[in-house]
Amino acid sequence: MDQKKINEIKNVVKNILSGIRYDGKEMVNTQACLDYIEIIKKIDIKVYKISFKDLKKELEDFGAMMVRTKGVTRNIARIYLNSDKDPVFQRFSLMHEFGHILFDEYTTEDFKDKLVVSSHINYRLFSIPDSDTDKNKYLQREQYANIFALELLMPSTKIKELKKVFSDDEMSVFFGVDKVAVKTRLDLLAD
């Protein structure tokens, strides 16, 4: 993974946590993050919860999808969370989509009713070959969005503090994420 990009993600997370005045006493407030991202990216973000069961069969297991649209004065991102998934899964999916808004390279053409679908079933971070294929670019964007979500939902200073006294299960409850996300975040800290 590109260490420069990882450092950029960490700096943005630090700025967001500072901007929303995160004090580490409770889980990160997703609404405060949404409000802050709208301001810094000059984009309108709308979040909806809908059942994906009525959509195409292949979308049923997905956590979220995003539609980007070019607005009259500002770009618009509509994020649809799968209401059939548990709130922990929805929370991670929402932060993952925020990661795409912040870090994917968009052109004006990309905001012409483009649909982006994310499943977030696999939080694991893995090695991606350096070749410049479309598939590798897609996988990198997904990894960066996952890293953003992991970093934001489990800030490094807080998870380092809690791992000394909390089990993975207890950290999962504190941060509002599942145990696999906690494990992946701890692995990311070790790198």
KAPE-V989912 format. One record per residue. N is the residue number from 1. RES is the residue in one small letter. SS is DSSP state (alpha for helix, beta for strand, coil for the rest). PSI is psi in whole degrees, -180 to 180 (999 if undefined). NEAR is the number of other ideal C-beta (glycine too) atoms within 12 Angstrom. Layout:
BEGIN
n=N res=RES ss=SS psi=PSI near=NEAR
n=N res=RES ss=SS psi=PSI near=NEAR
END
This chain:
BEGIN
n=1 res=m ss=coil psi=151 near=25
n=2 res=d ss=coil psi=109 near=18
n=3 res=q ss=alpha psi=-32 near=11
n=4 res=k ss=alpha psi=-42 near=11
n=5 res=k ss=alpha psi=-41 near=24
n=6 res=i ss=alpha psi=-43 near=25
n=7 res=n ss=alpha psi=-38 near=16
n=8 res=e ss=alpha psi=-44 near=21
n=9 res=i ss=alpha psi=-46 near=34
n=10 res=k ss=alpha psi=-39 near=27
n=11 res=n ss=alpha psi=-41 near=18
n=12 res=v ss=alpha psi=-43 near=29
n=13 res=v ss=alpha psi=-46 near=39
n=14 res=k ss=alpha psi=-43 near=20
n=15 res=n ss=alpha psi=-40 near=22
n=16 res=i ss=alpha psi=-48 near=37
n=17 res=l ss=alpha psi=-38 near=27
n=18 res=s ss=alpha psi=-44 near=16
n=19 res=g ss=alpha psi=-33 near=22
n=20 res=i ss=coil psi=4 near=25
n=21 res=r ss=coil psi=48 near=16
n=22 res=y ss=coil psi=127 near=27
n=23 res=d ss=coil psi=-1 near=15
n=24 res=g ss=coil psi=4 near=20
n=25 res=k ss=coil psi=-16 near=13
n=26 res=e ss=coil psi=-180 near=14
n=27 res=m ss=coil psi=156 near=30
n=28 res=v ss=coil psi=134 near=37
n=29 res=n ss=coil psi=113 near=24
n=30 res=t ss=alpha psi=-33 near=34
n=31 res=q ss=alpha psi=-40 near=18
n=32 res=a ss=alpha psi=-38 near=23
n=33 res=c ss=alpha psi=-45 near=39
n=34 res=l ss=alpha psi=-49 near=31
n=35 res=d ss=alpha psi=-43 near=21
n=36 res=y ss=alpha psi=-43 near=29
n=37 res=i ss=alpha psi=-39 near=35
n=38 res=e ss=alpha psi=-41 near=26
n=39 res=i ss=alpha psi=-51 near=18
n=40 res=i ss=alpha psi=-28 near=20
n=41 res=k ss=alpha psi=-4 near=28
n=42 res=k ss=coil psi=52 near=15
n=43 res=i ss=beta psi=144 near=32
n=44 res=d ss=beta psi=126 near=25
n=45 res=i ss=beta psi=125 near=35
n=46 res=k ss=beta psi=135 near=24
n=47 res=v ss=beta psi=130 near=32
n=48 res=y ss=beta psi=148 near=21
n=49 res=k ss=beta psi=122 near=22
n=50 res=i ss=beta psi=158 near=21
n=51 res=s ss=coil psi=130 near=16
n=52 res=f ss=coil psi=-4 near=29
n=53 res=k ss=coil psi=-29 near=15
n=54 res=d ss=coil psi=-4 near=13
n=55 res=l ss=coil psi=-169 near=19
n=56 res=k ss=coil psi=145 near=13
n=57 res=k ss=alpha psi=-39 near=10
n=58 res=e ss=alpha psi=-12 near=11
n=59 res=l ss=alpha psi=-10 near=23
n=60 res=e ss=coil psi=-37 near=19
n=61 res=d ss=coil psi=-5 near=23
n=62 res=f ss=coil psi=151 near=33
n=63 res=g ss=coil psi=-32 near=39
n=64 res=a ss=beta psi=161 near=43
n=65 res=m ss=beta psi=153 near=35
n=66 res=m ss=beta psi=138 near=38
n=67 res=v ss=beta psi=124 near=27
n=68 res=r ss=beta psi=135 near=32
n=69 res=t ss=beta psi=142 near=24
n=70 res=k ss=beta psi=119 near=21
n=71 res=g ss=coil psi=177 near=19
n=72 res=v ss=coil psi=-48 near=9
n=73 res=t ss=coil psi=-24 near=9
n=74 res=r ss=coil psi=154 near=18
n=75 res=n ss=beta psi=155 near=29
n=76 res=i ss=beta psi=136 near=26
n=77 res=a ss=beta psi=122 near=40
n=78 res=r ss=beta psi=121 near=27
n=79 res=i ss=beta psi=127 near=38
n=80 res=y ss=beta psi=117 near=33
n=81 res=l ss=beta psi=141 near=34
n=82 res=n ss=beta psi=106 near=35
n=83 res=s ss=coil psi=-12 near=22
n=84 res=d ss=coil psi=-12 near=23
n=85 res=k ss=coil psi=158 near=30
n=86 res=d ss=coil psi=157 near=16
n=87 res=p ss=alpha psi=-32 near=20
n=88 res=v ss=alpha psi=-44 near=29
n=89 res=f ss=alpha psi=-42 near=32
n=90 res=q ss=alpha psi=-40 near=33
n=91 res=r ss=alpha psi=-47 near=38
n=92 res=f ss=alpha psi=-43 near=45
n=93 res=s ss=alpha psi=-41 near=45
n=94 res=l ss=alpha psi=-46 near=45
n=95 res=m ss=alpha psi=-36 near=47
n=96 res=h ss=alpha psi=-46 near=46
n=97 res=e ss=alpha psi=-38 near=48
n=98 res=f ss=alpha psi=-38 near=45
n=99 res=g ss=alpha psi=-41 near=42
n=100 res=h ss=alpha psi=-42 near=41
n=101 res=i ss=alpha psi=-41 near=45
n=102 res=l ss=alpha psi=-34 near=37
n=103 res=f ss=alpha psi=-18 near=33
n=104 res=d ss=coil psi=142 near=30
n=105 res=e ss=coil psi=112 near=14
n=106 res=y ss=coil psi=146 near=23
n=107 res=t ss=coil psi=171 near=12
n=108 res=t ss=alpha psi=-36 near=12
n=109 res=e ss=alpha psi=-30 near=12
n=110 res=d ss=alpha psi=-16 near=22
n=111 res=f ss=alpha psi=26 near=27
n=112 res=k ss=coil psi=78 near=16
n=113 res=d ss=coil psi=52 near=17
n=114 res=k ss=beta psi=132 near=23
n=115 res=l ss=beta psi=130 near=22
n=116 res=v ss=beta psi=127 near=31
n=117 res=v ss=beta psi=137 near=28
n=118 res=s ss=beta psi=140 near=41
n=119 res=s ss=coil psi=-35 near=26
n=120 res=h ss=coil psi=24 near=38
n=121 res=i ss=coil psi=-33 near=22
n=122 res=n ss=coil psi=107 near=19
n=123 res=y ss=coil psi=-15 near=36
n=124 res=r ss=coil psi=144 near=20
n=125 res=l ss=coil psi=135 near=31
n=126 res=f ss=coil psi=165 near=17
n=127 res=s ss=coil psi=134 near=12
n=128 res=i ss=coil psi=130 near=21
n=129 res=p ss=coil psi=152 near=13
n=130 res=d ss=coil psi=-7 near=12
n=131 res=s ss=coil psi=151 near=11
n=132 res=d ss=coil psi=39 near=12
n=133 res=t ss=coil psi=160 near=12
n=134 res=d ss=alpha psi=-39 near=10
n=135 res=k ss=alpha psi=-44 near=13
n=136 res=n ss=alpha psi=-38 near=19
n=137 res=k ss=alpha psi=-42 near=19
n=138 res=y ss=alpha psi=-48 near=19
n=139 res=l ss=alpha psi=-39 near=24
n=140 res=q ss=alpha psi=-44 near=32
n=141 res=r ss=alpha psi=-41 near=31
n=142 res=e ss=alpha psi=-42 near=33
n=143 res=q ss=alpha psi=-44 near=35
n=144 res=y ss=alpha psi=-38 near=36
n=145 res=a ss=alpha psi=-39 near=38
n=146 res=n ss=alpha psi=-45 near=43
n=147 res=i ss=alpha psi=-43 near=43
n=148 res=f ss=alpha psi=-49 near=40
n=149 res=a ss=alpha psi=-44 near=48
n=150 res=l ss=alpha psi=-45 near=42
n=151 res=e ss=alpha psi=-42 near=43
n=152 res=l ss=alpha psi=-43 near=48
n=153 res=l ss=alpha psi=-24 near=43
n=154 res=m ss=coil psi=75 near=45
n=155 res=p ss=coil psi=140 near=32
n=156 res=s ss=alpha psi=-43 near=27
n=157 res=t ss=alpha psi=-38 near=18
n=158 res=k ss=alpha psi=-43 near=30
n=159 res=i ss=alpha psi=-34 near=36
n=160 res=k ss=alpha psi=-40 near=19
n=161 res=e ss=alpha psi=-47 near=17
n=162 res=l ss=alpha psi=-31 near=28
n=163 res=k ss=coil psi=-17 near=25
n=164 res=k ss=coil psi=-27 near=12
n=165 res=v ss=coil psi=-15 near=12
n=166 res=f ss=coil psi=148 near=21
n=167 res=s ss=coil psi=169 near=16
n=168 res=d ss=alpha psi=-39 near=24
n=169 res=d ss=alpha psi=-45 near=16
n=170 res=e ss=alpha psi=-39 near=16
n=171 res=m ss=alpha psi=-36 near=33
n=172 res=s ss=alpha psi=-45 near=29
n=173 res=v ss=alpha psi=-45 near=18
n=174 res=f ss=alpha psi=-45 near=27
n=175 res=f ss=alpha psi=-11 near=37
n=176 res=g ss=coil psi=37 near=27
n=177 res=v ss=coil psi=172 near=41
n=178 res=d ss=coil psi=171 near=32
n=179 res=k ss=alpha psi=-34 near=21
n=180 res=v ss=alpha psi=-39 near=25
n=181 res=a ss=alpha psi=-40 near=38
n=182 res=v ss=alpha psi=-47 near=33
n=183 res=k ss=alpha psi=-45 near=25
n=184 res=t ss=alpha psi=-41 near=33
n=185 res=r ss=alpha psi=-41 near=39
n=186 res=l ss=alpha psi=-39 near=29
n=187 res=d ss=alpha psi=-39 near=22
n=188 res=l ss=alpha psi=-36 near=30
n=189 res=l ss=alpha psi=-34 near=25
n=190 res=a ss=alpha psi=-23 near=13
n=191 res=d ss=coil psi=999 near=16
END
